[in-house]
Amino acid sequence: MNETPRGQRLHLAIFGRRNAGKSSLINALTGQQVAIVADVPGTTTDPVAKAMELLPLGPVMLIDTAGLDDTGELGRLRVEKSLDVLQKADLVLLVVDPGQGFGACEQDVLAHVRARDLPVIAVINKADLYPEGAAGEWPELSSLPRIPVSARTGYGIDRLKRLIVGSAPRDWTLPTIAGDLLAPGDTVVLVVPIDKAAPKGRLILPQQQVIRDVLEHDAVAVVVKERELRYVLNRLGHPPKLVVTDASVYQRAVADTPPEVLLTSFSILFARYKGDLETLVAGAAAVGGLRPGDRILIAEACTHHPIADDIGRVKIPRWLRQAAGGELHFDVMSGGGPLPSNLGDYRLVVHCGACMLNRREMLSRIMQAQEAGVPIVNYGVLIAQVQGVLERALSPFPAVLERLGAAMQTFDDADVVPRRVPFGRGE
């Protein structure tokens, strides 16, 4: 894999009316003709993403959206789909054409942006055509950073890039995946099964990212298959600081790893890295409350061809049926975007590891579940729970482990979802 994963890029969403110059702005920012530009209104119909490097910020993802003033029933659907982009946006560029002015379209998107507490920059485009309107002196924009540019001539583009860098969320620097658990020189053993679910010729994305994170923190990564784990542990001159296993081989990894060695899974590391480990662990407590007939949503961030023993469509449903003592009803959604609007119909949301989502999009999904009063858990946490090894898999995170017992008691005492602000990582 030669590119920074999409989920590790700062997502910049570009909004504005049709023909405000959104696509031209993307071309100007990237220095390439990556977006189709035409005088015909509505050239961009669906959100289009373009990856680039924006130094010193690093890798970013620019997302072009349909015009906010699109008309007709189809246009309304396009605008709704564009607003869904806010689920994963880290920063918003609101492009205003002085010739069109500032009106209800812009006010509406600003309301959505402010509801999510997203940073926003007002980009006053076409400064070459409307120099008198380039200052963007609309009262509604008085509280926003704003900058006049000309996407056509390049005027103001370098200043805009600097403003983007300065406006990036303070929490944009992603937390480390595992580096805060390590010291330079520590050894980490990664247990990677090579089974029929493994892609041919490469490791899956979470495994790649954990290896890179370990190396970036000057630690040593040792990669083994599950049947080699005990042999390698016996051959090491000293115990490893951490064992990270694929959730599919929890039992083997727990059996072969000495109890004094910290052990967790790739999915649990990503629950902390991309979402909120404490909330997802609390969601695991809901498994004991499942009853025959309950509806379960399986949410996956990517689309893939299911195999015969697929984890999300076969194994997890089988384990949950066993836990409930009868038949359950499962729905599966794949890809990005918000969770279904009928989320309240479900008893539990089971989410994948979210390696293809950025942190904000995963946190948005967690908030959706909480607002609907539905527990949410991810694959790795759930598998550890149903296999009886969750406490062992949380050994690197004692603070979260302490709260697990409280969450279990909450579900025993009352049929409610534990509530908390979903932006903590857990410790």
C-alpha positions as CSV (number, residue, x, y, z in Angstrom):
1,M,0.0,0.0,0.0
2,N,1.6,3.2,-1.2
3,E,-0.8,5.9,-0.1
4,T,-2.0,7.2,3.3
5,P,-5.2,5.5,4.1
6,R,-8.4,7.6,3.6
7,G,-9.3,7.2,7.3
8,Q,-6.0,8.9,8.3
9,R,-6.5,12.1,6.2
10,L,-8.0,15.4,7.4
11,H,-11.3,15.6,5.5
12,L,-12.1,19.1,4.0
13,A,-15.7,19.4,2.8
14,I,-16.4,22.1,0.2
15,F,-20.0,23.5,0.1
16,G,-21.6,26.2,-1.9
17,R,-24.2,26.9,-4.5
18,R,-24.1,25.6,-8.1
19,N,-21.5,27.5,-10.1
20,A,-20.0,29.1,-7.0
21,G,-16.7,27.7,-8.1
22,K,-16.3,24.7,-5.8
23,S,-14.8,22.4,-8.4
24,S,-12.5,25.2,-9.7
25,L,-11.4,25.7,-6.1
26,I,-10.4,22.0,-5.7
27,N,-8.4,22.3,-9.0
28,A,-6.7,25.4,-7.7
29,L,-5.9,23.8,-4.3
30,T,-4.5,20.6,-5.8
31,G,-2.8,22.3,-8.8
32,Q,-4.4,19.7,-11.1
33,Q,-7.6,19.4,-13.2
34,V,-9.2,16.8,-11.0
35,A,-12.7,18.1,-11.0
36,I,-14.9,18.8,-14.0
37,V,-15.6,22.5,-14.4
38,A,-18.4,23.9,-16.6
39,D,-20.7,26.9,-16.8
40,V,-23.7,24.5,-16.7
41,P,-25.2,24.5,-13.2
42,G,-25.1,21.2,-11.4
43,T,-22.0,19.7,-13.0
44,T,-21.1,18.0,-9.7
45,T,-24.0,15.7,-8.7
46,D,-22.5,13.4,-6.0
47,P,-19.7,14.1,-3.5
48,V,-16.3,13.6,-5.1
49,A,-13.2,13.0,-3.0
50,K,-9.6,13.9,-4.0
51,A,-6.5,13.1,-1.8
52,M,-3.6,15.5,-1.6
53,E,-0.8,16.6,0.6
54,L,-1.2,20.0,2.3
55,L,2.1,20.8,4.1
56,P,2.7,21.2,6.9
57,L,-0.7,19.7,7.8
58,G,0.0,16.5,5.9
59,P,-2.4,14.2,4.0
60,V,-5.9,15.6,3.4
61,M,-9.0,14.6,1.6
62,L,-10.9,17.3,-0.4
63,I,-14.6,16.5,-0.9
64,D,-16.5,18.4,-3.6
65,T,-20.3,18.4,-3.1
66,A,-23.4,19.2,-5.2
67,G,-24.8,22.7,-5.2
68,L,-26.7,23.8,-2.2
69,D,-29.4,25.4,-4.4
70,D,-30.0,22.3,-6.6
71,T,-33.6,22.1,-7.6
72,G,-36.3,19.5,-8.0
73,E,-36.8,16.2,-6.2
74,L,-33.5,14.9,-7.5
75,G,-31.8,18.1,-6.5
76,R,-33.2,17.8,-3.0
77,L,-31.8,14.3,-2.7
78,R,-28.4,15.5,-3.9
79,V,-28.3,18.2,-1.3
80,E,-29.2,15.7,1.4
81,K,-26.4,13.4,0.3
82,S,-24.0,16.4,0.3
83,L,-25.0,17.3,3.9
84,D,-24.3,13.7,4.9
85,V,-20.6,14.5,4.1
86,L,-20.6,16.5,7.4
87,Q,-20.6,13.2,9.2
88,K,-16.9,12.8,8.3
89,A,-15.8,16.4,7.7
90,D,-13.1,17.8,9.9
91,L,-13.2,21.3,8.3
92,V,-15.7,23.0,6.0
93,L,-15.0,25.5,3.2
94,L,-18.1,27.5,2.4
95,V,-17.7,28.9,-1.1
96,V,-19.6,32.1,-1.7
97,D,-20.0,33.8,-5.1
98,P,-20.5,37.6,-4.6
99,G,-22.6,37.6,-7.7
100,Q,-25.1,35.2,-6.1
101,G,-24.8,36.6,-2.6
102,F,-25.4,35.0,0.8
103,G,-28.8,33.6,1.5
104,A,-30.9,30.7,2.9
105,C,-28.7,28.0,1.2
106,E,-25.6,29.2,3.0
107,Q,-27.5,29.8,6.3
108,D,-28.8,26.3,6.3
109,V,-25.5,24.6,5.8
110,L,-23.9,26.9,8.4
111,A,-26.6,25.8,10.9
112,H,-25.7,22.1,10.2
113,V,-22.0,22.9,10.5
114,R,-22.4,24.8,13.8
115,A,-24.6,22.0,15.2
116,R,-21.6,19.7,14.8
117,D,-19.2,22.3,16.1
118,L,-17.0,22.1,13.0
119,P,-14.5,24.7,12.0
120,V,-15.5,26.6,8.9
121,I,-13.9,29.1,6.5
122,A,-15.8,31.4,4.2
123,V,-14.1,31.4,0.8
124,I,-15.3,34.4,-1.2
125,N,-14.6,33.3,-4.7
126,K,-14.4,35.1,-8.0
127,A,-12.5,38.1,-6.5
128,D,-11.3,38.8,-10.1
129,L,-14.8,39.4,-11.3
130,Y,-16.3,41.0,-8.2
131,P,-13.5,43.0,-6.4
132,E,-16.1,45.1,-4.6
133,G,-17.7,42.0,-3.1
134,A,-14.5,40.2,-2.3
135,A,-14.4,41.3,1.3
136,G,-17.5,39.2,2.0
137,E,-19.1,41.8,4.3
138,W,-22.3,39.8,5.0
139,P,-23.3,40.0,8.7
140,E,-23.8,36.2,8.8
141,L,-20.1,35.8,8.0
142,S,-18.8,38.3,10.5
143,S,-17.8,35.7,13.0
144,L,-16.1,33.4,10.5
145,P,-12.6,33.5,9.1
146,R,-13.0,34.6,5.5
147,I,-10.7,35.1,2.6
148,P,-11.2,36.4,-1.0
149,V,-9.8,34.2,-3.7
150,S,-10.0,33.6,-7.4
151,A,-10.0,30.0,-8.3
152,R,-9.5,31.0,-11.9
153,T,-6.4,33.1,-11.5
154,G,-5.0,31.6,-8.4
155,Y,-5.3,34.8,-6.4
156,G,-5.4,34.1,-2.6
157,I,-5.0,30.3,-3.0
158,D,-1.7,30.2,-1.1
159,R,-3.2,32.3,1.7
160,L,-6.2,30.0,1.8
161,K,-3.9,27.0,2.3
162,R,-2.2,28.7,5.2
163,L,-5.6,29.5,6.7
164,I,-6.7,25.9,6.3
165,V,-3.6,24.8,8.2
166,G,-4.3,27.3,10.9
167,S,-8.0,26.4,11.2
168,A,-7.6,22.6,11.4
169,P,-9.2,21.2,14.6
170,R,-6.8,21.2,17.6
171,D,-7.5,17.6,18.1
172,W,-6.8,16.7,14.5
173,T,-3.4,15.1,15.3
174,L,-4.8,11.6,15.6
175,P,-4.0,9.7,18.8
176,T,-1.5,6.9,18.4
177,I,-2.8,3.4,17.8
178,A,-0.5,1.7,20.3
179,G,2.5,3.9,20.7
180,D,1.4,5.3,24.1
181,L,1.6,1.8,25.5
182,L,5.2,1.4,24.4
183,A,8.7,2.6,25.2
184,P,11.6,2.6,22.7
185,G,13.0,-0.8,22.4
186,D,9.9,-2.7,23.5
187,T,8.8,-5.7,21.6
188,V,5.3,-6.2,20.3
189,V,4.2,-9.5,18.9
190,L,1.4,-9.3,16.3
191,V,-0.7,-12.4,15.7
192,V,-1.9,-12.5,12.1
193,P,-3.8,-15.5,10.9
194,I,-3.4,-16.4,7.2
195,D,-6.8,-17.9,6.5
196,K,-9.3,-17.9,3.7
197,A,-10.6,-14.5,4.9
198,A,-7.1,-12.9,4.5
199,P,-6.5,-10.9,1.3
200,K,-4.0,-12.5,-1.1
201,G,-0.5,-11.1,-1.1
202,R,-0.9,-8.5,1.6
203,L,-1.9,-7.8,5.2
204,I,-5.2,-6.1,6.0
205,L,-5.2,-2.3,6.7
206,P,-5.3,-2.4,10.5
207,Q,-2.4,-4.8,10.6
208,Q,-0.4,-2.6,8.3
209,Q,-1.2,0.5,10.4
210,V,-0.3,-1.1,13.8
211,I,3.1,-2.3,12.4
212,R,3.8,1.2,11.2
213,D,2.8,2.7,14.5
214,V,5.0,0.3,16.5
215,L,8.0,1.2,14.2
216,E,7.3,4.9,14.5
217,H,7.6,4.6,18.3
218,D,11.0,2.9,18.0
219,A,9.7,-0.4,19.2
220,V,10.2,-3.9,17.6
221,A,7.3,-5.6,15.7
222,V,7.4,-9.4,15.5
223,V,4.7,-10.8,13.2
224,V,3.6,-14.4,13.6
225,K,0.7,-16.7,12.7
226,E,-1.3,-18.0,15.6
227,R,0.2,-21.5,15.7
228,E,3.7,-20.0,16.0
229,L,2.9,-17.6,18.9
230,R,4.0,-19.9,21.8
231,Y,7.2,-20.9,19.9
232,V,8.1,-17.3,19.3
233,L,7.4,-16.2,22.9
234,N,9.6,-19.0,24.2
235,R,12.4,-18.0,21.9
236,L,12.4,-14.3,22.8
237,G,15.1,-13.3,25.2
238,H,12.6,-11.4,27.3
239,P,8.8,-11.2,27.4
240,P,7.2,-8.8,24.9
241,K,5.5,-5.6,26.2
242,L,2.4,-6.3,24.3
243,V,0.7,-9.1,22.2
244,V,-1.9,-7.9,19.6
245,T,-4.0,-10.6,18.1
246,D,-6.6,-10.8,15.4
247,A,-10.0,-11.3,17.1
248,S,-10.7,-14.5,15.2
249,V,-7.9,-16.3,17.2
250,Y,-8.5,-14.8,20.7
251,Q,-8.7,-18.2,22.4
252,R,-5.4,-19.4,21.0
253,A,-3.6,-16.1,21.8
254,V,-4.9,-16.0,25.3
255,A,-3.9,-19.6,26.0
256,D,-0.4,-19.1,24.6
257,T,0.4,-15.7,26.1
258,P,1.7,-15.6,29.7
259,P,-0.8,-13.7,32.0
260,E,1.7,-11.1,33.0
261,V,2.0,-10.0,29.3
262,L,-0.5,-7.3,28.1
263,L,-2.8,-8.6,25.4
264,T,-5.3,-7.0,23.2
265,S,-6.7,-7.1,19.6
266,F,-6.4,-5.0,16.5
267,S,-10.1,-4.3,16.8
268,I,-9.9,-3.0,20.3
269,L,-6.9,-0.8,19.4
270,F,-9.0,0.6,16.6
271,A,-12.0,1.1,18.9
272,R,-9.8,3.4,20.9
273,Y,-8.1,5.0,17.9
274,K,-11.1,5.7,15.7
275,G,-13.9,5.9,18.2
276,D,-14.5,5.6,21.9
277,L,-13.4,2.5,23.6
278,E,-15.4,3.0,26.8
279,T,-18.7,3.4,25.0
280,L,-18.0,0.4,22.8
281,V,-17.1,-1.7,25.8
282,A,-20.3,-0.6,27.6
283,G,-22.2,-1.7,24.5
284,A,-20.8,-5.2,24.9
285,A,-22.7,-5.4,28.2
286,A,-26.0,-5.4,26.2
287,V,-25.2,-8.8,24.7
288,G,-26.5,-10.4,27.9
289,G,-29.8,-8.7,27.5
290,L,-30.6,-9.9,24.0
291,R,-33.8,-11.8,23.6
292,P,-35.2,-13.9,20.7
293,G,-36.8,-11.7,18.1
294,D,-34.6,-8.7,18.7
295,R,-33.2,-6.8,15.7
296,I,-29.5,-6.3,15.3
297,L,-27.7,-3.9,12.9
298,I,-24.3,-5.1,11.5
299,A,-22.6,-1.9,10.3
300,E,-19.5,-2.2,8.0
301,A,-17.5,0.7,6.7
302,C,-16.4,-0.9,3.5
303,T,-17.9,-3.1,0.8
304,H,-16.4,-6.6,0.3
305,H,-17.3,-9.9,-1.1
306,P,-18.6,-12.0,1.8
307,I,-17.0,-15.5,2.2
308,A,-18.7,-18.6,3.4
309,D,-17.7,-18.0,7.1
310,D,-17.9,-14.2,7.0
311,I,-17.3,-12.6,10.4
312,G,-20.1,-10.0,10.1
313,R,-22.7,-12.1,8.3
314,V,-22.1,-15.6,9.7
315,K,-19.9,-15.8,12.8
316,I,-21.2,-12.9,14.8
317,P,-24.9,-13.6,14.1
318,R,-24.3,-17.2,15.2
319,W,-22.7,-16.1,18.5
320,L,-25.4,-13.6,19.2
321,R,-28.1,-16.2,18.6
322,Q,-26.4,-18.5,21.1
323,A,-26.3,-15.6,23.6
324,A,-30.0,-14.8,23.1
325,G,-31.1,-18.4,23.2
326,G,-33.1,-18.1,20.0
327,E,-33.5,-16.5,16.6
328,L,-32.6,-12.8,16.0
329,H,-33.2,-10.5,13.0
330,F,-30.1,-9.1,11.4
331,D,-29.7,-6.2,8.9
332,V,-26.4,-5.4,7.3
333,M,-25.3,-2.0,6.0
334,S,-22.0,-1.5,4.1
335,G,-20.1,1.7,3.2
336,G,-19.8,5.2,4.6
337,G,-22.5,7.7,5.6
338,P,-24.8,7.9,8.6
339,L,-26.5,4.9,10.2
340,P,-30.1,4.2,9.2
341,S,-32.7,6.7,10.3
342,N,-34.8,3.9,12.0
343,L,-31.9,3.1,14.4
344,G,-34.3,3.0,17.3
345,D,-35.8,-0.2,15.9
346,Y,-32.6,-2.1,16.8
347,R,-31.6,-3.7,20.1
348,L,-27.8,-3.5,19.3
349,V,-25.5,-2.0,16.7
350,V,-22.4,-4.1,15.9
351,H,-19.8,-2.1,14.0
352,C,-16.6,-3.2,12.2
353,G,-13.2,-1.9,13.2
354,A,-13.7,1.2,11.1
355,C,-10.3,1.2,9.4
356,M,-11.9,2.8,6.3
357,L,-13.6,5.6,8.3
358,N,-11.9,8.7,9.7
359,R,-12.3,9.3,13.5
360,R,-15.0,12.0,13.1
361,E,-17.3,9.7,11.0
362,M,-17.0,6.8,13.5
363,L,-17.7,9.2,16.4
364,S,-20.7,10.5,14.5
365,R,-22.0,7.0,14.2
366,I,-21.5,6.4,17.9
367,M,-23.4,9.6,18.7
368,Q,-26.2,8.5,16.4
369,A,-26.6,5.3,18.3
370,Q,-26.5,7.0,21.7
371,E,-29.1,9.6,20.6
372,A,-31.3,6.7,19.5
373,G,-30.8,4.9,22.9
374,V,-29.2,1.9,21.2
375,P,-26.0,0.2,22.5
376,I,-23.1,0.0,20.0
377,V,-20.1,-2.3,20.1
378,N,-17.4,-3.2,17.6
379,Y,-16.4,-6.6,16.3
380,G,-13.3,-7.1,18.4
381,V,-15.0,-6.0,21.7
382,L,-18.0,-8.2,21.0
383,I,-16.0,-11.3,20.0
384,A,-13.9,-10.9,23.2
385,Q,-17.1,-10.7,25.2
386,V,-18.9,-13.7,23.7
387,Q,-15.7,-15.8,24.0
388,G,-15.2,-14.8,27.7
389,V,-11.8,-13.0,27.2
390,L,-12.9,-9.4,27.3
391,E,-11.2,-8.6,30.6
392,R,-8.0,-10.2,29.3
393,A,-8.2,-8.2,26.0
394,L,-8.6,-5.0,28.0
395,S,-5.5,-5.6,30.1
396,P,-3.6,-2.7,28.5
397,F,-6.5,-0.3,29.5
398,P,-7.1,-0.7,33.3
399,A,-9.3,2.4,33.5
400,V,-11.7,1.0,30.9
401,L,-11.5,-2.4,32.6
402,E,-12.7,-0.9,35.9
403,R,-15.7,0.7,34.2
404,L,-16.7,-2.5,32.5
405,G,-18.0,-3.9,35.7
406,A,-20.1,-0.8,36.3
407,A,-21.5,-1.1,32.7
408,M,-22.5,-4.7,33.3
409,Q,-24.2,-3.7,36.6
410,T,-26.1,-0.9,34.8
411,F,-27.6,-3.4,32.3
412,D,-28.4,-5.8,35.1
413,D,-30.2,-3.1,37.1
414,A,-32.0,-1.2,34.3
415,D,-32.6,-1.6,30.6
416,V,-30.8,1.5,29.6
417,V,-27.8,2.6,27.5
418,P,-24.9,4.1,29.5
419,R,-24.5,7.7,28.5
420,R,-21.3,9.8,28.2
421,V,-19.6,12.3,25.9
422,P,-18.3,10.1,23.1
423,F,-15.1,11.9,22.3
424,G,-12.8,10.3,25.0
425,R,-10.4,7.6,23.9
426,G,-10.3,5.6,27.1
427,E,-7.0,5.1,28.9
